[in-house]
Amino acid sequence: MRHFDLTPLYRSTVGYDRLANVLDQVMSGDVSQNTYPPYNIEKTGDDAYRISIAVAGFAEADLNIEAREGQLIVSGRKAEDENAPKPSYMHQGIANRAFERRFQLAEHVHAKSATTENGLLHIDLIREVPEALKPRTIQISTKNAIEDQSANA
């Protein structure tokens, strides 16, 4: 019997409740195995999340955050100055390569804000379910109570 490791699903989805759609993406090969740049996803409240991406060396102008079709797309590209001298590295351990990171968002989850701090890009997400879609309690009445109300009316 074949064992499927579902760990990548939990790393690239935020607030996602329908596992079947994610399984379809994995089976079709849509989930990339790219590990750059590293990131964290944390739950900061009942309906609040935060994605933190390590973007050391990138200025705010080098970063782009876009939400479309249920995805949050974060990309970074260093602006190259042709007049600037090219460094001669003895060792280069800090990657300055361009990147694009995609996160599948659940319904009603959207980006609220984004900030950079200490080489990290923080994207705060919130789930806002419309009132019409929220569960509501329906009062149960007995038959006698209904008859009494119609008699009083």
C-alpha positions as CSV (number, residue, x, y, z in Angstrom):
1,M,0.0,0.0,0.0
2,R,1.3,3.5,-0.9
3,H,1.6,6.1,1.8
4,F,1.0,9.8,1.0
5,D,2.8,12.4,3.0
6,L,0.3,15.3,3.3
7,T,2.7,17.7,5.1
8,P,3.2,19.9,2.0
9,L,-0.6,20.5,2.0
10,Y,-0.5,22.1,5.4
11,R,2.5,24.3,4.6
12,S,1.0,26.0,1.6
13,T,-2.7,26.4,2.6
14,V,-4.1,29.0,4.9
15,G,-7.5,28.7,6.5
16,Y,-8.4,25.9,4.0
17,D,-11.2,23.6,5.0
18,R,-11.8,21.5,1.9
19,L,-9.1,18.9,1.7
20,A,-10.4,17.4,-1.5
21,N,-9.4,20.4,-3.6
22,V,-5.9,20.3,-2.1
23,L,-5.6,16.6,-2.9
24,D,-6.6,17.3,-6.5
25,Q,-3.8,19.9,-6.7
26,V,-1.2,17.5,-5.3
27,M,-2.2,14.7,-7.6
28,S,-2.0,17.0,-10.6
29,G,1.4,18.3,-9.6
30,D,0.4,22.0,-9.0
31,V,2.1,22.2,-5.6
32,S,5.7,23.1,-6.2
33,Q,8.6,21.7,-4.1
34,N,10.4,25.1,-4.0
35,T,11.8,25.9,-0.6
36,Y,13.1,29.5,-1.2
37,P,12.4,31.7,0.6
38,P,11.6,30.0,3.9
39,Y,8.3,31.0,5.5
40,N,6.1,30.4,8.5
41,I,2.3,30.3,8.8
42,E,0.8,30.9,12.2
43,K,-2.7,31.2,13.5
44,T,-3.0,34.4,15.4
45,G,-6.7,34.2,16.3
46,D,-9.9,32.3,15.6
47,D,-10.2,33.8,12.1
48,A,-6.8,35.4,11.8
49,Y,-3.5,34.1,10.3
50,R,0.0,35.5,9.6
51,I,2.4,34.4,6.9
52,S,6.0,35.4,7.6
53,I,8.5,35.2,4.7
54,A,12.3,35.6,5.1
55,V,13.1,38.4,2.6
56,A,16.6,39.5,3.9
57,G,18.3,41.7,1.3
58,F,15.0,42.8,-0.4
59,A,13.7,46.3,-0.1
60,E,10.0,47.0,0.1
61,A,10.1,48.2,-3.5
62,D,11.5,44.8,-4.6
63,L,8.5,42.9,-3.2
64,N,5.1,42.5,-4.7
65,I,2.0,40.9,-3.1
66,E,-1.0,40.1,-5.2
67,A,-4.3,38.3,-4.4
68,R,-6.2,36.7,-7.3
69,E,-8.5,33.7,-7.9
70,G,-8.2,32.4,-4.3
71,Q,-4.4,32.7,-4.3
72,L,-2.0,35.0,-2.5
73,I,1.1,35.5,-4.7
74,V,4.2,36.9,-3.2
75,S,7.1,37.7,-5.5
76,G,10.5,39.4,-5.1
77,R,13.0,40.7,-7.7
78,K,16.0,42.7,-6.9
79,A,16.3,45.9,-8.9
80,E,19.6,45.8,-10.6
81,D,21.7,49.0,-11.0
82,E,23.8,48.6,-14.1
83,N,26.2,51.4,-12.9
84,A,26.8,49.7,-9.5
85,P,30.0,47.7,-9.3
86,K,29.6,43.9,-9.2
87,P,30.9,42.4,-6.0
88,S,33.5,39.7,-6.1
89,Y,32.4,37.1,-3.6
90,M,34.7,34.7,-1.8
91,H,31.5,33.0,-0.5
92,Q,27.9,33.8,-1.3
93,G,25.5,32.3,1.2
94,I,22.8,35.0,1.0
95,A,20.5,34.3,-1.9
96,N,19.4,37.4,-3.8
97,R,17.6,35.5,-6.5
98,A,14.1,36.3,-7.7
99,F,11.3,34.3,-6.2
100,E,7.5,33.7,-6.4
101,R,5.6,32.0,-3.6
102,R,1.9,31.0,-4.0
103,F,-0.5,30.3,-1.1
104,Q,-3.9,28.9,-1.7
105,L,-6.5,30.8,0.4
106,A,-9.8,29.4,1.6
107,E,-13.1,31.1,0.8
108,H,-13.6,34.5,2.6
109,V,-9.9,34.7,3.6
110,H,-8.1,37.8,2.4
111,A,-5.0,39.8,3.1
112,K,-5.6,42.6,5.7
113,S,-2.1,44.1,5.8
114,A,1.6,43.6,5.1
115,T,4.7,44.9,6.9
116,T,8.4,44.3,6.8
117,E,10.4,44.0,10.0
118,N,13.9,42.6,10.7
119,G,14.2,41.0,7.3
120,L,10.8,39.3,7.4
121,L,7.7,40.1,5.4
122,H,4.6,39.7,7.5
123,I,1.2,39.3,5.8
124,D,-1.8,39.3,8.1
125,L,-4.8,37.4,6.8
126,I,-8.4,37.4,8.1
127,R,-11.4,35.2,7.4
128,E,-14.6,37.3,7.2
129,V,-17.6,35.2,6.5
130,P,-20.6,37.2,5.4
131,E,-23.5,37.3,7.8
132,A,-25.8,35.5,5.4
133,L,-23.4,32.5,5.4
134,K,-22.9,32.3,9.2
135,P,-24.7,29.6,11.1
136,R,-27.7,30.8,13.0
137,T,-29.9,29.2,15.6
138,I,-33.5,28.6,14.8
139,Q,-35.9,28.6,17.8
140,I,-38.0,25.5,18.2
141,S,-41.6,26.2,19.2
142,T,-44.3,23.7,20.4
143,K,-47.6,23.4,18.5
144,N,-49.5,24.9,21.4
145,A,-47.3,28.0,21.4
146,I,-47.9,28.6,17.7
147,E,-51.7,28.2,18.2
148,D,-51.6,30.7,21.1
149,Q,-49.7,33.3,19.0
150,S,-52.2,33.0,16.1
151,A,-55.2,33.2,18.5
152,N,-53.7,36.4,20.1
153,A,-53.1,38.1,16.8
